[in-house]
Amino acid sequence: MHMHIKHLNLINFKNIIQAEIDFSPGINCLVGENGAGKTNVLDAIYYLSFCKSYFNAVDSQNVTHEQDFFVVQGQYVRHDEEEHIYCGLKKQQKKHFKRNKKEYGKLADHIGLLPLVMISPADEQLINEGSEQRRKYIDGVISQYDKPFLDDILRYNRSLMQRNATLKQLKDSGSRDFSMLDLWDEQLEQLAIRIYNKRIDFIKELVPVFQKYYAYISDGKEKIALNYKSHLHDGNLKEQLLEVRSKDIVLGYTTKGTHKDDLELLLGGYAIKKIASQGQKKTFLIALKLAQYEFIHKHNGIKPIVLLDDIFDKLDDARSNRLLELVSEDVFNQIFITDTKKTYLENIVKRTGKTYKIFDVDNGQLTAGGEE
């Protein structure tokens, strides 16, 4: 099944005051200096798939300075049908998200309609930061094809907040009435089991694909692994919650559950964070995202749009060439690439034999600078 974005219309989105852009269904290159606004164009496309920015959790931070609203609109072709997606935000008001002029009741209903994979230098936080980033990565992929999973995650998070509030109440009041706590323990256990099982299935299926891509880009020289860690490996969550109950009351928050899950990223048996070079880290992340792409395509039936932000930076020529070979294949449909070097990028793209367009980006202004 086929999908691509045909046209993008931006008003007051970050440093882009106004832009109307027609894209190629093949490769689209955005070239310009750092800070010119290339990544902002990618982020706008990301917005239309995920109802949020890839970089800024606070929506109002994506409005151009001294303006009080932004609009991002995209025209897509999906299964030979036109789809028009609109996102508008006025500061201090709730965001409006529409599909073909009809507003969504809840934003979660939109996730998965326009699958997308973004590869960006910001992905390094997957390696360098805490477990929350890695859980978000796992959940973000599963949510693109499994609606009940997304509902379970949202419900789990709400129940967790309620349990934490109950713990604080018990601490403050000194009460020994644990009936509410029993209720939340039960609720968390049921949701956690479903979340845990889906995460396990996902990782089991992802690992061989991830290893395949890593071996391909790095020419098979290094051994890598993903290792899923969870309290649920140790059995019944309700029993575990009971064991830590008095500790949780003192702390005022829940210390066991799937909200503590993590994914160990290993290179040659060691934490990649500690031993990997920049190029190895980048290869690791690219392989992870390509595996995610293949996974979503398989489960969703649609080839996701791929956003490659500053992808060739920090990769040696051998790795860049291998990545390029992948991009040239029919595995991918529509691709967006940003880079600071125009001739370099144009030569790369020409070699793929796909149709392409090049856009020059300067200070938030876009001009079409060549196509084939």
Backbone torsions as a table, in degrees:
resi	resn	phi	psi	omega
1	MET	NA	145.7	-168.4
2	HIS	-111.8	143.0	174.8
3	MET	-153.0	138.0	168.8
4	HIS	-155.1	160.8	175.9
5	ILE	-93.7	127.8	-175.9
6	LYS	-91.5	-40.2	-169.3
7	HIS	-146.6	139.0	178.2
8	LEU	-127.3	135.8	-179.9
9	ASN	-126.3	121.6	-177.4
10	LEU	-122.4	138.9	171.0
11	ILE	-133.4	126.4	176.2
12	ASN	53.3	37.9	177.9
13	PHE	-99.1	108.6	-177.1
14	LYS	53.8	-122.7	-176.3
15	ASN	-92.3	10.7	-179.6
16	ILE	-103.1	106.5	-177.0
17	ILE	-70.2	-43.6	-178.8
18	GLN	-158.3	132.9	176.5
19	ALA	-151.6	140.5	172.9
20	GLU	-126.8	116.9	-173.7
21	ILE	-130.2	130.8	171.9
22	ASP	-100.1	128.2	-175.9
23	PHE	-103.4	157.9	171.4
24	SER	-81.4	144.2	175.5
25	PRO	-70.1	-10.4	179.5
26	GLY	-95.3	-107.7	-177.3
27	ILE	-108.5	136.0	176.2
28	ASN	-121.5	123.0	-178.2
29	CYS	-107.7	134.2	176.5
30	LEU	-116.2	116.8	-173.6
31	VAL	-118.5	136.6	177.5
32	GLY	171.6	173.1	179.7
33	GLU	-65.7	164.2	173.0
34	ASN	-62.9	136.7	-180.0
35	GLY	85.7	0.0	-177.9
36	ALA	-73.4	-26.1	-179.7
37	GLY	121.9	6.4	-179.8
38	LYS	-58.1	-49.0	-177.0
39	THR	-65.3	-29.9	179.1
40	ASN	-63.9	-34.6	176.8
41	VAL	-64.6	-44.8	178.0
42	LEU	-60.8	-41.3	-177.6
43	ASP	-64.6	-34.8	177.9
44	ALA	-64.3	-40.5	178.4
45	ILE	-67.1	-38.8	176.5
46	TYR	-59.9	-43.6	178.4
47	TYR	-52.4	-44.1	-174.9
48	LEU	-69.1	-20.3	175.4
49	SER	-90.1	-35.8	-169.4
50	PHE	-118.0	3.3	178.4
51	CYS	61.9	18.2	177.7
52	LYS	-160.1	166.9	179.1
53	SER	-78.6	152.7	175.7
54	TYR	-75.5	-23.9	-170.9
55	PHE	-110.3	-41.2	-174.9
56	ASN	-109.0	115.6	179.7
57	ALA	-67.7	-30.3	-178.3
58	VAL	-87.7	113.2	-174.9
59	ASP	-55.7	-40.4	-174.8
60	SER	-65.0	-19.6	178.4
61	GLN	-71.2	-9.2	-179.1
62	ASN	-94.6	1.0	177.3
63	VAL	-84.5	137.4	176.7
64	THR	-52.2	142.3	178.1
65	HIS	-51.4	138.0	176.1
66	GLU	68.0	10.1	171.0
67	GLN	-109.3	164.7	-178.4
68	ASP	-120.7	12.0	175.8
69	PHE	-155.0	160.4	166.1
70	PHE	-135.2	157.5	173.9
71	VAL	-133.1	132.5	173.3
72	VAL	-126.9	121.8	178.9
73	GLN	-129.2	141.8	178.7
74	GLY	-134.4	139.8	172.3
75	GLN	-106.9	126.7	-176.5
76	TYR	-118.7	157.5	164.6
77	VAL	-112.7	123.6	-177.8
78	ARG	-137.3	120.3	-173.8
79	HIS	49.5	46.3	179.1
80	ASP	64.5	10.1	176.7
81	GLU	-115.3	147.5	177.8
82	GLU	-78.5	137.5	173.6
83	GLU	-125.5	130.7	177.2
84	HIS	-114.1	118.9	-177.7
85	ILE	-112.7	131.6	-177.3
86	TYR	-124.9	133.1	172.2
87	CYS	-131.7	123.9	179.3
88	GLY	-131.6	142.0	178.9
89	LEU	-138.9	126.6	169.2
90	LYS	-105.0	136.0	-179.6
91	LYS	-55.0	144.2	-178.2
92	GLN	66.6	9.8	176.6
93	GLN	-126.9	166.3	-179.2
94	LYS	-79.2	153.3	-176.0
95	LYS	-75.6	142.9	177.1
96	HIS	-106.6	130.4	-179.2
97	PHE	-129.3	120.1	-175.1
98	LYS	-127.3	144.3	171.5
99	ARG	-116.2	118.7	-177.0
100	ASN	49.2	51.8	176.0
101	LYS	69.7	1.0	-178.6
102	LYS	-105.7	124.1	-176.6
103	GLU	-73.8	140.1	176.6
104	TYR	-73.5	139.2	172.7
105	GLY	-65.9	-49.1	173.1
106	LYS	-135.6	141.3	-172.9
107	LEU	-60.0	-31.4	-178.8
108	ALA	-57.1	-26.2	-179.2
109	ASP	-66.2	-20.4	-176.9
110	HIS	-85.4	-26.3	-174.1
111	ILE	-61.5	129.2	179.1
112	GLY	102.1	-17.6	179.6
113	LEU	-66.4	-42.8	-178.2
114	LEU	-122.2	77.2	-174.8
115	PRO	-59.5	145.9	-174.5
116	LEU	-154.0	145.7	175.4
117	VAL	-127.0	126.2	-179.4
118	MET	-109.8	130.2	173.7
119	ILE	-117.9	119.4	-171.6
120	SER	-145.2	156.9	176.3
121	PRO	-56.7	-25.7	179.3
122	ALA	-64.6	-16.8	178.8
123	ASP	-62.9	-17.6	-179.2
124	GLU	-56.3	-24.5	178.2
125	GLN	-64.1	-21.0	174.4
126	LEU	-60.3	-35.7	-179.6
127	ILE	-87.8	-44.5	-167.7
128	ASN	-87.2	-23.4	-174.2
129	GLU	-102.2	-170.8	-172.3
130	GLY	-73.0	178.1	-173.1
131	SER	-64.0	-23.5	-178.1
132	GLU	-58.4	-40.2	179.7
133	GLN	-60.4	-41.2	-176.1
134	ARG	-74.2	-34.8	173.8
135	ARG	-64.4	-41.9	179.2
136	LYS	-59.6	-40.6	179.0
137	TYR	-60.6	-51.5	-178.7
138	ILE	-59.7	-49.6	-175.1
139	ASP	-66.9	-33.9	179.6
140	GLY	-64.0	-37.3	179.4
141	VAL	-71.6	-48.8	-176.8
142	ILE	-62.0	-38.5	-177.4
143	SER	-63.3	-22.0	-177.9
144	GLN	-74.5	-12.6	177.1
145	TYR	-133.2	-3.5	-175.3
146	ASP	-130.9	94.5	-177.4
147	LYS	-61.6	-46.6	-179.1
148	PRO	-58.2	-31.9	178.9
149	PHE	-63.2	-46.1	179.7
150	LEU	-60.1	-41.6	177.4
151	ASP	-61.2	-42.8	179.5
152	ASP	-61.2	-42.1	179.8
153	ILE	-62.2	-46.0	-179.1
154	LEU	-63.7	-41.6	179.2
155	ARG	-67.7	-39.8	177.9
156	TYR	-59.3	-47.0	-178.6
157	ASN	-62.5	-37.5	177.5
158	ARG	-66.8	-44.4	179.7
159	SER	-62.7	-37.9	179.6
160	LEU	-62.9	-43.2	177.7
161	MET	-61.0	-41.5	179.9
162	GLN	-65.5	-42.5	180.0
163	ARG	-63.7	-42.4	178.8
164	ASN	-62.2	-39.4	178.3
165	ALA	-63.9	-40.8	178.9
166	THR	-63.6	-40.9	178.3
167	LEU	-59.8	-44.0	-179.3
168	LYS	-64.5	-40.1	178.6
169	GLN	-60.2	-46.0	-179.1
170	LEU	-62.0	-39.8	180.0
171	LYS	-64.6	-47.3	-176.3
172	ASP	-67.6	-38.0	-174.0
173	SER	-89.9	-18.1	-176.3
174	GLY	69.7	13.7	-178.5
175	SER	-69.5	151.3	176.6
176	ARG	-109.8	17.8	-179.9
177	ASP	-89.2	105.4	-174.0
178	PHE	-99.6	14.9	-174.0
179	SER	-63.2	-40.0	178.0
180	MET	-65.8	-37.9	-179.3
181	LEU	-64.8	-40.8	176.7
182	ASP	-56.6	-39.7	-177.8
183	LEU	-63.7	-48.3	-178.7
184	TRP	-68.8	-34.7	177.4
185	ASP	-59.8	-43.9	179.3
186	GLU	-60.9	-48.8	-178.8
187	GLN	-60.7	-48.0	-179.2
188	LEU	-62.5	-42.2	-179.7
189	GLU	-57.6	-48.0	-177.1
190	GLN	-62.8	-45.1	-179.0
191	LEU	-70.5	-39.9	-177.6
192	ALA	-61.0	-40.0	-178.9
193	ILE	-60.6	-44.8	-179.0
194	ARG	-66.1	-42.8	-179.7
195	ILE	-62.9	-46.0	-178.7
196	TYR	-59.2	-47.7	-177.9
197	ASN	-63.0	-39.4	-179.5
198	LYS	-72.0	-35.7	176.6
199	ARG	-65.3	-40.8	179.5
200	ILE	-61.9	-47.6	179.7
201	ASP	-59.5	-43.3	-178.4
202	PHE	-61.0	-48.4	-176.0
203	ILE	-66.9	-38.8	178.8
204	LYS	-59.0	-40.6	-178.8
205	GLU	-78.8	-31.2	-176.1
206	LEU	-73.6	-39.6	-170.8
207	VAL	-53.8	-52.8	-178.9
208	PRO	-61.9	-34.6	179.8
209	VAL	-68.9	-43.2	177.2
210	PHE	-58.9	-45.8	-179.6
211	GLN	-64.7	-36.3	178.1
212	LYS	-60.9	-47.9	-178.9
213	TYR	-67.9	-39.6	-179.8
214	TYR	-63.1	-45.1	-179.7
215	ALA	-61.2	-38.1	-178.3
216	TYR	-66.6	-49.1	-176.4
217	ILE	-70.3	-37.6	-175.5
218	SER	-94.6	5.3	179.5
219	ASP	64.9	33.2	170.4
220	GLY	66.4	20.2	-174.2
221	LYS	-87.5	-19.8	-171.2
222	GLU	-122.8	148.3	-179.1
223	LYS	-100.6	125.2	-177.9
224	ILE	-126.6	157.8	-179.4
225	ALA	-151.3	155.3	171.8
226	LEU	-119.7	132.4	-176.0
227	ASN	-128.0	115.8	-176.0
228	TYR	-84.6	126.8	-179.9
229	LYS	-115.7	133.8	179.9
230	SER	-155.0	145.9	173.6
231	HIS	-59.7	-28.1	-176.2
232	LEU	-71.1	-13.1	171.2
233	HIS	-59.7	-29.3	-175.8
234	ASP	-89.3	14.8	175.8
235	GLY	98.7	-158.6	-169.9
236	ASN	-51.7	121.2	-178.0
237	LEU	-69.7	-35.7	-176.7
238	LYS	-61.6	-41.4	178.2
239	GLU	-64.5	-41.2	179.6
240	GLN	-64.3	-39.8	179.0
241	LEU	-64.5	-34.8	178.4
242	LEU	-65.7	-42.4	179.9
243	GLU	-60.5	-38.5	-175.9
244	VAL	-97.5	8.3	-173.6
245	ARG	-53.6	-50.9	-175.7
246	SER	-65.4	-36.3	176.6
247	LYS	-64.6	-44.3	-179.9
248	ASP	-60.9	-39.2	-179.7
249	ILE	-64.2	-42.3	178.6
250	VAL	-62.7	-43.4	-177.7
251	LEU	-76.3	-30.9	-178.3
252	GLY	83.0	13.6	173.0
253	TYR	-150.6	168.8	-171.7
254	THR	-90.2	121.0	-173.7
255	THR	-95.7	-9.6	178.8
256	LYS	-124.5	146.3	176.8
257	GLY	144.4	177.0	-176.5
258	THR	-72.3	-11.1	175.9
259	HIS	-75.1	-0.6	176.1
260	LYS	-111.0	0.8	-179.6
261	ASP	-56.3	154.8	176.6
262	ASP	-147.8	164.0	177.5
263	LEU	-122.3	115.0	177.2
264	GLU	-80.0	131.1	179.8
265	LEU	-108.0	113.7	-171.2
266	LEU	-119.6	140.1	175.1
267	LEU	-125.3	117.9	-177.1
268	GLY	56.3	31.7	177.3
269	GLY	86.0	-3.4	179.8
270	TYR	-112.6	156.6	177.5
271	ALA	-60.2	126.1	-175.9
272	ILE	-61.6	-32.5	-179.5
273	LYS	-55.7	-37.3	-172.9
274	LYS	-84.6	-32.5	-168.6
275	ILE	-118.3	-13.7	-170.7
276	ALA	-80.9	148.4	172.4
277	SER	-76.6	169.0	177.7
278	GLN	-56.5	-44.3	-178.6
279	GLY	-64.6	-38.9	178.8
280	GLN	-67.1	-42.2	178.2
281	LYS	-60.3	-44.8	-178.0
282	LYS	-64.6	-42.1	178.2
283	THR	-61.3	-42.4	179.7
284	PHE	-57.7	-47.9	-177.2
285	LEU	-68.9	-39.6	178.9
286	ILE	-64.0	-43.3	179.5
287	ALA	-62.4	-39.6	179.1
288	LEU	-62.3	-43.6	-178.0
289	LYS	-72.9	-33.7	178.1
290	LEU	-69.3	-35.8	176.4
291	ALA	-65.0	-39.9	176.9
292	GLN	-60.3	-42.3	179.1
293	TYR	-58.3	-50.7	-177.4
294	GLU	-62.1	-39.5	-178.6
295	PHE	-62.8	-48.2	-178.2
296	ILE	-65.9	-41.3	179.3
297	HIS	-58.6	-43.9	-178.3
298	LYS	-64.6	-41.7	-174.5
299	HIS	-86.7	-26.4	-174.4
300	ASN	-100.1	-21.8	-179.8
301	GLY	82.2	-4.0	179.4
302	ILE	-117.7	140.1	175.0
303	LYS	-76.6	119.5	179.7
304	PRO	-62.5	153.9	168.5
305	ILE	-71.3	141.8	-178.8
306	VAL	-115.2	127.4	177.4
307	LEU	-110.6	116.8	-178.0
308	LEU	-111.4	102.0	-175.8
309	ASP	-96.2	113.3	174.7
310	ASP	55.1	45.7	-166.6
311	ILE	-75.6	-30.3	-173.2
312	PHE	-86.6	-10.0	178.2
313	ASP	-64.3	138.9	178.6
314	LYS	70.9	2.6	175.4
315	LEU	-102.6	137.1	176.1
316	ASP	-72.9	170.9	-174.5
317	ASP	-59.6	-40.3	-177.5
318	ALA	-61.1	-45.0	-179.2
319	ARG	-69.3	-39.2	177.5
320	SER	-60.2	-43.8	-179.1
321	ASN	-63.4	-39.0	-179.6
322	ARG	-68.1	-38.4	177.9
323	LEU	-63.0	-41.2	179.6
324	LEU	-62.5	-41.0	177.7
325	GLU	-58.6	-40.6	178.6
326	LEU	-62.0	-45.6	-177.9
327	VAL	-62.1	-32.3	-178.1
328	SER	-72.0	-23.7	-175.0
329	GLU	-73.3	171.0	-179.0
330	ASP	-81.3	5.9	177.8
331	VAL	-57.0	-39.0	-174.2
332	PHE	-103.6	154.5	178.8
333	ASN	-106.1	-89.0	-179.4
334	GLN	-99.6	132.9	-176.1
335	ILE	-130.5	140.3	173.7
336	PHE	-118.4	130.5	-178.8
337	ILE	-128.4	132.9	172.8
338	THR	-110.1	146.9	175.9
339	ASP	-161.4	162.2	179.0
340	THR	-92.3	-16.2	-174.1
341	LYS	-108.5	109.9	-172.8
342	LYS	-68.6	-50.8	-176.0
343	THR	-61.8	-44.0	178.8
344	TYR	-55.6	-49.0	-176.5
345	LEU	-67.4	-41.9	-178.8
346	GLU	-62.8	-41.4	177.9
347	ASN	-61.6	-43.0	179.2
348	ILE	-59.9	-48.4	-173.3
349	VAL	-69.1	-38.5	178.8
350	LYS	-58.3	-39.5	-177.2
351	ARG	-64.7	-20.6	-178.8
352	THR	-75.3	-21.3	-179.5
353	GLY	75.3	7.1	179.5
354	LYS	-93.0	161.1	174.9
355	THR	-68.8	143.9	-178.8
356	TYR	-148.9	163.4	171.8
357	LYS	-133.7	145.4	175.9
358	ILE	-118.3	133.6	178.2
359	PHE	-119.2	133.0	172.8
360	ASP	-89.3	130.8	179.7
361	VAL	-116.2	125.3	-180.0
362	ASP	-142.6	116.0	175.9
363	ASN	52.8	44.7	177.5
364	GLY	79.7	2.0	178.4
365	GLN	-104.8	138.1	179.1
366	LEU	-116.4	134.6	172.3
367	THR	-132.3	138.6	179.4
368	ALA	-73.5	126.3	-172.9
369	GLY	-120.2	22.0	178.5
370	GLY	143.7	142.4	177.8
371	GLU	-153.4	167.1	177.9
372	GLU	-149.9	NA	NA
